[in-house]
C-alpha cells in the first residue's frame, strides 16, 4: 500500500499542475499591464473588489499601485472597495450585501476606468452585480477567477481564469497575477507618461495657441462696449 501524500506534496502537485496552463496567460497579462498603464497615466482609476481572501488580494494590488512594486514612481489611483468599511456596512445594511460593490462602482467609476474583480468561484453575486454596474457606467471590466466558464467571467469584458479546482492554488496564482500586472504596468508606464507630457506641451506664441483652440481667433476686445443710438459704438476702458 502506497503511503498517503503529505499535505505539502499534495499542495505543490496541484500548484505545479496549474502553472503549466498559467504560462499561456503571458500575452494577456502584458496587454492588461500596458492598457492599465495608459489609463492610469491619463488620470484614470482602478477599482478592485473581492470577498474574503480575494478581498485581501485586492488590497494587496492597490497597495502596490498607490505605493510601488520596485522603483520609485508617481502614485497611481487604485481603490480596494471593501476597505471603505463604513460605506460597505451601510450599503449592506440598507440595500443588501449583493449591492455592496455595485453601488460603490456607480459612485466612483468614470468612463475609461478599470474595474478588476477577483473570485475563486467566479459565482459571487455581489461581484457579478458590480461587473454589470461597471459596464453600465462605461468601465472596462476584468475578472480573475478559478476555472471557466463562470458567471463573473461571462459578465466581464475579459477574464483570466486559473485552471485549478483547488481554491488555495487559485488564490496563490491570483497573487502572482497581481505582481505580474504591476511588473508589466511599470514596464510600460514611462512611455505612457511621456506620451501624456508630449500631448500637453504648451507652445508659446498666439498663432499656435489659436491653432490649438486655446485662444479665440480675430481681434481681442478689452473693456466694455457701449452702443449708442444710430449704431455707433464707443469703447470705454474698464
C-alpha positions, 0 to 999 in steps of 0.5 A, a space after each residue: 500500500 502506497 503511503 498517503 501524500 503529505 499535505 505539502 506534496 499534495 499542495 505543490 502537485 496541484 500548484 505545479 499542475 496549474 502553472 503549466 496552463 498559467 504560462 499561456 496567460 503571458 500575452 494577456 497579462 502584458 496587454 492588461 499591464 500596458 492598457 492599465 498603464 495608459 489609463 492610469 497615466 491619463 488620470 484614470 482609476 482602478 477599482 478592485 473588489 473581492 470577498 474574503 481572501 480575494 478581498 485581501 488580494 485586492 488590497 494587496 494590488 492597490 497597495 502596490 499601485 498607490 505605493 510601488 512594486 520596485 522603483 520609485 514612481 508617481 502614485 497611481 489611483 487604485 481603490 480596494 472597495 471593501 476597505 471603505 468599511 463604513 460605506 460597505 456596512 451601510 450599503 449592506 445594511 440598507 440595500 443588501 450585501 449583493 449591492 455592496 460593490 455595485 453601488 460603490 462602482 456607480 459612485 466612483 467609476 468614470 468612463 475609461 476606468 478599470 474595474 478588476 474583480 477577483 473570485 475563486 468561484 467566479 459565482 459571487 453575486 455581489 461581484 457579478 452585480 458590480 461587473 454589470 454596474 461597471 459596464 453600465 457606467 462605461 468601465 472596462 471590466 476584468 475578472 480573475 477567477 478559478 476555472 471557466 466558464 463562470 458567471 463573473 467571467 461571462 459578465 466581464 469584458 475579459 477574464 483570466 481564469 486559473 485552471 485549478 479546482 483547488 481554491 488555495 492554488 487559485 488564490 496563490 496564482 491570483 497573487 502572482 497575477 497581481 505582481 505580474 500586472 504591476 511588473 508589466 504596468 511599470 514596464 510600460 508606464 514611462 512611455 505612457 507618461 511621456 506620451 501624456 507630457 508630449 500631448 500637453 506641451 504648451 507652445 508659446 506664441 498666439 498663432 499656435 495657441 489659436 491653432 490649438 483652440 486655446 485662444 479665440 481667433 480675430 481681434 481681442 476686445 478689452 473693456 466694455 462696449 457701449 452702443 449708442 443710438 444710430 449704431 455707433 459704438 464707443 469703447 470705454 476702458 474698464 
